[in-house]
Amino acid sequence: MIEMKDVHKTYPNGVKAINGIDVKIHQGEFAYIVGPSGAGKSTFIKMMYREEKPSTGTINVNGVNVAKLKSSRVPIFRRNIGVVFQDFKLLPKLTVYENVAFALEAIEEHPEKIKARVLEVLDLVGLKHKIRSLPDELSGGEQQRVSIARSIVNKPKVVIADEPTGNLDPETSWEIMDIFDRINKTGTTILMATHNREIVNTIRKRVIAVENGKIVRDEVRGDYGYES
Ligand SMILES: Nc1ncnc2c1ncn2[C@@H]1O[C@H](COP(=O)(O)OP(=O)(O)OP(=O)(O)O)[C@@H](O)[C@H]1O
């Protein structure tokens, strides 16, 4: 479970990005984070995987108080969280296989186990035939599939995605959403910041709307709610 209590975040330049957020997200939920540009969506998400620290308040992710976590413990904490970005963030000199295996090699898994798991997740995202390709030999949608495979290879309880379809065409975006839906159906919590009105209004999930660093709407099966 993820729980934020009275979370505030002021950046060093004085910008108050988050102004008092209280929220609970239960294991297995799928929630969209929506809101205008600059509302605080990315900051909200970054605090959950400790890319940013809150200025005040508590953030509990799977029993870990993220706000108080020592920097040296952050890499271990992140093994239980998958993160997917708009711009994929793949390692350009590593193959598809190596990009996905990287996270498992870091925890010194047995080589045979690594191979089996990497092939399993690449199969799940439909990319088993591209294991030897480099990221720049792939389409944007394929690169995003690799990044999703990488995010789930450690079997995290939570996958956090910041605008995962932001660089993709509509058809590819639907395919990516289908993968997230399948991951969610295995019991993984998905938290996704998005500007994609059509997706939010079609694949109905919990919608948490953020404006000026506050939650202004939280609906079980909400809609996007903003004019495009
Ligand atoms: N590292 C930073 N230092 C200072 N201010 C920041 C930093 N990152 C974000 N901000 C500011 O914090 C506020 C919230 O930004 P954030 O990126 O969280 O919004 P967002 O809702 O994700 O926006 P978008 O939809 O455009 O990605 C904005 O005013 C932004 O300029």
The ligand as a Gaussian input file, in Angstrom:
#p B3LYP/6-31G(d) Opt

LIG

0 1
 N       13.579000      20.435000      -9.860000
 C       12.739000      21.465000      -9.744000
 N       13.165000      22.628000      -9.202000
 C       12.325000      23.675000      -9.064000
 N       11.021000      23.664000      -9.447000
 C       10.549000      22.540000      -9.997000
 C       11.374000      21.389000     -10.192000
 N       10.628000      20.425000     -10.775000
 C        9.399000      20.945000     -10.924000
 N        9.340000      22.221000     -10.472000
 C        8.169000      23.103000     -10.428000
 O        7.199000      22.481000      -9.597000
 C        5.896000      22.641000     -10.143000
 C        5.281000      21.270000     -10.402000
 O        6.010000      20.629000     -11.444000
 P        5.731000      19.134000     -11.912000
 O        6.793000      18.774000     -12.897000
 O        5.553000      18.284000     -10.722000
 O        4.318000      19.319000     -12.654000
 P        3.534000      18.357000     -13.656000
 O        2.118000      18.378000     -13.217000
 O        4.204000      17.045000     -13.723000
 O        3.681000      19.111000     -15.039000
 P        3.682000      18.540000     -16.555000
 O        2.303000      18.021000     -16.815000
 O        3.994000      19.773000     -17.365000
 O        4.752000      17.494000     -16.626000
 C        6.056000      23.496000     -11.391000
 O        5.830000      24.837000     -11.016000
 C        7.509000      23.287000     -11.774000
 O        8.022000      24.395000     -12.461000

